[in-house]
Amino acid sequence: MADDEITRTFVEFDGDNDGYITAEEFTLAMAARREEVSQDDLVSIFEYTDEDEDGLINLAEFASAWNA
């Protein structure tokens, strides 16, 4: 995936445009894509992606997980 596509997808998920994706924003973005995310899946995604463990996913973490 091209970096600009990663950035566009990140912006789509970052509902309030603050540079971070919260669990709620992630869930809402997936719902908008008609994909349901269970609470267990959400926890797993954030445990894997949130490298600095601040409860948020920034663009660098998002890109790293996307390319993994």
N, C-alpha and C positions, 0 to 999 in steps of 0.2 A: 504494500500500500504506500502510495506517495505521501510525503510529509504533509502536503497541503490537504490531503484527504483526511489524515489523522486530525489535523487542526480543525477542519470543518466539522468532523464528527464530535470532537471535544466541545466545540462551541455549541453544537446542537444539544449536548448533554448538560452543559453548564447553563442552566436555566436563568440564573440571575446575573450572568456574565461577570462573576467576581474572580474568575481564574481558577476555581475549584469546583469539583463535582462532589456533591453530598450524596448520601445514600438515598435520600428522598428524590433528588434530581435524577439520579441514575434510574430509580424505579419508574419515575414519570416518563423519562426518555424512552425506556424500553417499552412501556405501555403505549406510547405514541407510535412505536414501531410494531405494535400488536404482538409484543413478546412479553410474557409474564415471567417475573423473577421471584422465586420463593425467598423467604427470609434466610433460609440456610444458604442458598446460592449467593445472596447478597453479602452475607457475612464472609463467605469464601472468597468472593471477588475482591472485597475490600482488604481482607487479610493478605491476599496475593499481590494486589496492586498498590496499596497504600504503604509504600516503602518507609516513609518517615513516621508512620503510625500516628498521624494527627487527625485521623477520622475523615480526611478529605483526599480526593485524587486530583493532583495538579497535572498540567499538560505533560511534563517529563515522565511522570509515573504512568500516565495513560498511554503515552507512546511506547514506553518500555514494555508494558504488559501487552500492548497490541502487537508488537513485533516479536514477542517471545514465542 
